[in-house]
Amino acid sequence: MAHEHLHFKQDIAAEYTHSKQVRVSLALLGTLAGFFLLATLFPAVALAQKVVPRGRSLVSSIIMGLAMGLAGLMMPITGKIGDIFGIRTVLTCIGLIPLAALLLIRNLPEPGK
């Protein structure tokens, strides 16, 4: 049974990564996606430090801990939803999350005002 599951996963991988160009493109896109997802974390930490200047280390720890902790908690849930609705649908929805965050960020007041 477990052997059949492994064979099924290999068939899926072979279907989507049939050429070297596709594998290289996926690796490049994955790297860029990871960069852009993490690139938002450090401005958030800097903004939080400006808002709470007396507790810079505390607020940095809270922001980093929440970001990484929520990512870890959401990973299995995202996987389960991907099993139900398909990975393409889930990744499309996840790709829209930064746009929603952008709308929320626009409404934040400037620090010091």
Secondary structure, 3 states (H helix, E strand, C coil): CHHHHHHHHHHHHHHHCCCHHHHHHHHHHHHHHHHHHHHCHHHHHHHHHHHCHHHHHHHHHHHHHHHHHHHHHHHHHHHHHHHHHCHHHHHHHHHHHHHHHHHHHHCCCCCCC
